[in-house]
Amino acid sequence: MSIFDVLLLFFAGFLSSVVNAIAGGGTFLTFGAMTLTGVPPIMANATSSVTQLPGYITSALAYRTEIREAGREVWLLAGLSLVGSLLGALILVSLSNPSFRSLVPWLLLAATLIFAAGPYLRPKTLHPEKPVSRLGLVFQFITSIYGGFFGAGMGIMMLAVLGLTKGGDYHKLNALKNVIAVVIAFVAIVVFSSGGVVAWLPAVIMIPAGALGGYAGVWAARRVPQSVIRAAVVAVGLGLTWYYFAT
């Protein structure tokens, strides 16, 4: 691995956490950087899950009061998501790199469109809080399968599902989303590690960079408009989509 590759991975890890703190979408940066340094698509996807986990954990800890208030429902959603993410991760490791490679541009395109539509997917006025509906549980299960399989845009999908089928305070919904994201990422990491599809050297470079980016993201979130960061992430997503369709 060249010095350029190390620097690229470090800055991708750093910027992914900054972006996640402001608008989300950091997976596009870590996945893209790893593929540019020659990491096979499946390993790049799996390793992105490893690098995102610390940020999910710290976000969940910051919402510990809201999580306690959620009561048993958080365990229901977490358990359902555990099964779904396990299924998604197992599907991924069963594929060959060429098979997954053929899906990557379509997955990136879908994730980019979901990310771009995020502000429109989120209800403008949240309904009064209620237990998540059966339809919400079904959609959350589907989202967790996607999260275990690929993951980009997963957070926006979960907030949309919870907002439309449960309602209530945004921060409570975000707290649930963060807990579920921890579960999905942890299950995916266990499966991917067991399957030998994690590129540990890039992960070791990006994890501390992501920790630094998390602190910087708090500073940037107060100064950089979300619309600017969202536009930059969409541009990266479209660029990666074009790259994978063209090569």
C-alpha positions as CSV (number, residue, x, y, z in Angstrom):
1,M,0.0,0.0,0.0
2,S,1.5,3.4,-1.1
3,I,1.6,6.5,1.0
4,F,-1.0,8.0,-1.3
5,D,-3.4,5.1,-0.5
6,V,-2.8,5.5,3.2
7,L,-3.6,9.2,3.0
8,L,-6.6,8.6,0.9
9,L,-8.0,6.1,3.3
10,F,-7.3,8.3,6.3
11,F,-9.0,11.3,4.9
12,A,-11.9,9.2,3.7
13,G,-12.4,7.9,7.2
14,F,-12.1,11.4,8.7
15,L,-14.5,13.0,6.2
16,S,-17.0,10.1,6.4
17,S,-17.5,10.8,10.1
18,V,-17.7,14.6,9.5
19,V,-20.3,14.0,6.8
20,N,-22.2,11.6,9.0
21,A,-22.4,14.2,11.8
22,I,-23.8,16.8,9.5
23,A,-26.0,15.0,6.9
24,G,-25.2,11.3,6.8
25,G,-23.8,9.4,3.8
26,G,-20.3,8.7,5.0
27,T,-20.4,5.2,3.6
28,F,-20.0,6.5,0.1
29,L,-16.6,8.0,1.0
30,T,-15.2,4.9,2.7
31,F,-16.5,2.5,0.1
32,G,-15.3,4.7,-2.7
33,A,-11.8,5.2,-1.2
34,M,-11.3,1.5,-0.7
35,T,-12.3,0.5,-4.2
36,L,-9.9,3.2,-5.6
37,T,-7.1,1.6,-3.6
38,G,-7.8,-1.8,-5.1
39,V,-9.9,-3.4,-2.4
40,P,-12.4,-5.8,-4.0
41,P,-16.1,-4.6,-3.9
42,I,-17.3,-7.2,-1.3
43,M,-14.4,-6.4,1.0
44,A,-14.8,-2.7,0.6
45,N,-18.5,-3.0,1.5
46,A,-17.8,-5.2,4.5
47,T,-15.0,-3.0,5.8
48,S,-17.2,0.1,5.5
49,S,-19.4,-1.6,8.1
50,V,-16.4,-2.0,10.5
51,T,-15.4,1.7,10.1
52,Q,-18.9,3.0,10.7
53,L,-19.6,1.1,13.9
54,P,-17.7,3.4,16.4
55,G,-19.7,6.4,15.2
56,Y,-23.0,4.5,15.6
57,I,-22.1,3.5,19.1
58,T,-21.2,7.0,20.3
59,S,-24.3,8.4,18.7
60,A,-26.4,5.8,20.5
61,L,-24.7,6.7,23.8
62,A,-25.5,10.3,23.3
63,Y,-29.2,9.4,23.1
64,R,-29.2,7.1,26.1
65,T,-32.1,9.0,27.8
66,E,-34.3,8.7,24.8
67,I,-33.4,5.0,24.4
68,R,-34.4,4.3,28.0
69,E,-37.8,6.1,27.3
70,A,-38.4,3.8,24.3
71,G,-38.8,0.8,26.7
72,R,-39.5,-2.6,25.2
73,E,-40.0,-1.3,21.7
74,V,-36.3,-0.7,21.2
75,W,-35.7,-4.4,22.0
76,L,-38.4,-5.5,19.5
77,L,-36.9,-3.4,16.7
78,A,-33.4,-4.4,17.6
79,G,-34.3,-8.1,17.6
80,L,-36.1,-7.9,14.3
81,S,-33.2,-6.0,12.8
82,L,-30.7,-8.5,14.1
83,V,-32.4,-11.3,12.1
84,G,-32.8,-9.1,9.0
85,S,-29.2,-7.9,9.0
86,L,-27.9,-11.5,9.5
87,L,-29.8,-12.5,6.5
88,G,-28.5,-9.6,4.4
89,A,-24.9,-10.2,5.5
90,L,-25.1,-14.0,4.7
91,I,-26.5,-13.2,1.3
92,L,-23.5,-10.9,0.7
93,V,-20.8,-13.4,1.7
94,S,-22.5,-16.1,-0.5
95,L,-21.9,-14.0,-3.6
96,S,-18.7,-13.9,-5.6
97,N,-16.9,-10.6,-6.3
98,P,-18.0,-10.5,-10.0
99,S,-21.6,-11.1,-9.0
100,F,-21.6,-8.4,-6.4
101,R,-19.6,-6.1,-8.7
102,S,-22.5,-6.3,-11.2
103,L,-24.9,-5.1,-8.5
104,V,-22.8,-2.3,-7.2
105,P,-23.7,0.5,-9.7
106,W,-27.4,-0.2,-9.2
107,L,-27.0,-0.3,-5.4
108,L,-25.0,3.0,-5.5
109,L,-27.6,4.6,-7.7
110,A,-30.5,3.5,-5.5
111,A,-28.6,4.6,-2.3
112,T,-27.7,8.0,-3.9
113,L,-31.3,8.7,-4.9
114,I,-32.6,7.7,-1.4
115,F,-30.0,10.0,0.1
116,A,-30.9,12.9,-2.2
117,A,-34.6,12.4,-1.4
118,G,-33.9,12.2,2.4
119,P,-35.4,15.6,3.3
120,Y,-38.6,14.7,1.3
121,L,-38.9,11.2,2.8
122,R,-38.8,12.6,6.3
123,P,-42.3,13.7,7.4
124,K,-42.6,17.5,7.7
125,T,-44.9,17.2,10.7
126,L,-44.5,14.1,12.8
127,H,-47.6,12.3,13.9
128,P,-48.4,11.9,17.6
129,E,-46.2,9.1,18.9
130,K,-47.7,5.6,18.8
131,P,-46.3,2.0,18.9
132,V,-44.7,1.1,15.6
133,S,-47.3,-0.5,13.3
134,R,-47.1,-4.0,11.8
135,L,-46.4,-2.4,8.5
136,G,-43.6,-0.5,10.1
137,L,-42.1,-3.7,11.4
138,V,-42.2,-5.3,8.0
139,F,-40.5,-2.3,6.4
140,Q,-37.9,-2.2,9.1
141,F,-37.1,-5.9,8.5
142,I,-36.6,-5.2,4.8
143,T,-34.4,-2.2,5.6
144,S,-32.3,-4.3,8.0
145,I,-31.7,-6.9,5.3
146,Y,-30.5,-4.1,3.0
147,G,-28.4,-2.7,5.8
148,G,-26.7,-6.1,6.4
149,F,-26.2,-6.5,2.6
150,F,-25.0,-3.0,1.6
151,G,-25.9,-0.2,4.1
152,A,-25.5,3.1,2.2
153,G,-28.6,5.2,2.8
154,M,-29.8,2.8,5.6
155,G,-30.2,5.5,8.2
156,I,-32.4,7.7,6.0
157,M,-34.5,4.7,5.2
158,M,-35.0,3.8,8.9
159,L,-35.9,7.4,9.8
160,A,-38.5,7.5,7.0
161,V,-40.0,4.2,8.1
162,L,-40.1,5.1,11.8
163,G,-41.4,8.6,11.1
164,L,-44.3,7.4,8.9
165,T,-45.3,4.3,10.9
166,K,-44.5,5.4,14.5
167,G,-44.3,9.2,14.7
168,G,-43.3,11.2,17.7
169,D,-40.3,13.4,18.6
170,Y,-37.5,13.4,16.0
171,H,-34.8,12.8,18.5
172,K,-36.5,9.7,19.9
173,L,-36.8,8.3,16.4
174,N,-33.1,9.2,15.8
175,A,-32.2,7.4,19.0
176,L,-34.0,4.2,17.9
177,K,-32.3,4.5,14.5
178,N,-28.9,4.7,16.1
179,V,-29.5,1.6,18.3
180,I,-30.7,-0.4,15.4
181,A,-27.7,0.8,13.3
182,V,-25.4,-0.5,16.0
183,V,-27.1,-3.9,15.9
184,I,-27.0,-4.1,12.1
185,A,-23.4,-3.1,11.9
186,F,-22.3,-5.4,14.7
187,V,-24.0,-8.4,13.1
188,A,-22.6,-7.6,9.7
189,I,-19.1,-7.3,11.2
190,V,-19.3,-10.7,12.9
191,V,-20.5,-12.4,9.7
192,F,-18.0,-10.6,7.5
193,S,-15.1,-11.3,9.9
194,S,-16.0,-15.0,10.0
195,G,-16.3,-15.0,6.2
196,G,-12.8,-13.4,5.9
197,V,-14.1,-10.5,3.8
198,V,-12.8,-7.6,6.0
199,A,-9.8,-5.7,4.8
200,W,-8.2,-5.0,8.2
201,L,-5.4,-2.8,7.2
202,P,-7.7,-0.1,5.6
203,A,-10.0,-0.5,8.6
204,V,-7.1,0.2,11.1
205,I,-6.3,3.3,9.1
206,M,-9.8,4.6,8.9
207,I,-11.1,3.9,12.4
208,P,-8.9,6.4,14.3
209,A,-9.4,8.9,11.4
210,G,-13.2,8.4,11.9
211,A,-12.9,9.0,15.6
212,L,-11.2,12.4,14.9
213,G,-13.7,13.2,12.2
214,G,-16.5,12.6,14.7
215,Y,-15.2,15.4,16.9
216,A,-14.6,17.7,13.9
217,G,-18.1,16.9,12.7
218,V,-19.7,18.5,15.7
219,W,-17.8,21.7,15.0
220,A,-18.6,21.6,11.3
221,A,-22.3,20.8,11.9
222,R,-22.7,24.2,13.5
223,R,-21.1,26.1,10.6
224,V,-21.6,24.2,7.4
225,P,-25.1,24.1,5.9
226,Q,-26.5,20.5,5.5
227,S,-27.5,21.3,2.0
228,V,-23.9,21.9,1.0
229,I,-22.7,18.6,2.5
230,R,-25.7,16.8,1.1
231,A,-24.9,18.1,-2.4
232,A,-21.3,17.0,-2.1
233,V,-22.3,13.5,-1.0
234,V,-24.8,13.1,-3.8
235,A,-22.0,14.2,-6.2
236,V,-19.7,11.5,-4.8
237,G,-22.5,8.9,-5.1
238,L,-23.2,9.8,-8.7
239,G,-19.5,9.8,-9.5
240,L,-19.1,6.3,-8.1
241,T,-22.2,5.1,-9.9
242,W,-20.8,6.4,-13.2
243,Y,-17.5,4.8,-12.4
244,Y,-19.0,1.4,-11.8
245,F,-21.3,1.5,-14.8
246,A,-18.4,2.6,-17.0
247,T,-15.8,0.1,-15.9
